[in-house]
């Protein structure tokens, strides 16, 4: 089985070819990603109109490059999988419509993929993680803890009631005058800072409510920065280190509750697994904190490689393969419309950050 994946949900234009051999061993034959960081850096964040236009200009060439790198023609492809949501609707339209055109012209199966499912299943591509497992998804638009029971079978255990963690990193960077993208630059500055210099709050720590909150922490950063302005280089480093420490502590508290709940829900799982995915999963301190937490609770810790944590098309192609094997969600894909909001778990009550437009806590 070979699947062409297309990803255009935000500011990366990506295409990939992933294969599955007769023994069910996956292989990424090509994974091409074009980043639009330079186009958006001057604005300090992603501009949807610019992103959509860049996708239009780049996508055909990116797909051609992926096919060439993989030594694959459209005749060799079994299916085309494309991100259909959630994300910026302009970019989603470009990717999904391109996938529909290719699939229709080549007579191939089309699979509309939820971007979050791509993240949720990546650990099965890289580490062959067995169901069930626990997923911590931390990205620019989402902060969730999800129980992954199987392909298409997800239960959200926690989400953010305000800002996503990636957004909090980006806004902190912007307040401190650090360049876009914010997450890597906050982490870089934090390496030279004193994490104890500022006593920032640990949002929701100790709360019985399982969700996340980062708005108050972001406010505390702004107040600290305003109080000592103008900021010197060491001030910025200390704020970044203190912010990162607060985030790590808050995550550890929230995730520890989920690990205990998983143990209670699946008492017969000898080696339960926590998977962390999404762009923020690249943060070294956060990964170290979660690794230590998992060791303490007897969980295996899995974080896919950096290039597969951020937005990419290999995870979309793989999700397509998983859905084909499970015989899910491709019969009516040509009628599927792009969705700017598309919750992975449609059962849990909506709150801010759950992926539902107009949702309230």
Beta strands, then each sheet from edge to edge (+ up, - down):
strand 1: 2-7
strand 2: 12-20
strand 3: 26-35
strand 4: 79-85
strand 5: 109-114
strand 6: 133-138
strand 7: 143-150
strand 8: 153-159
strand 9: 273-277
strand 10: 300-303
sheet 1: 3+ 2- 1+ 4+ 5+
sheet 2: 8+ 7- 6+ 9+ 10+
end
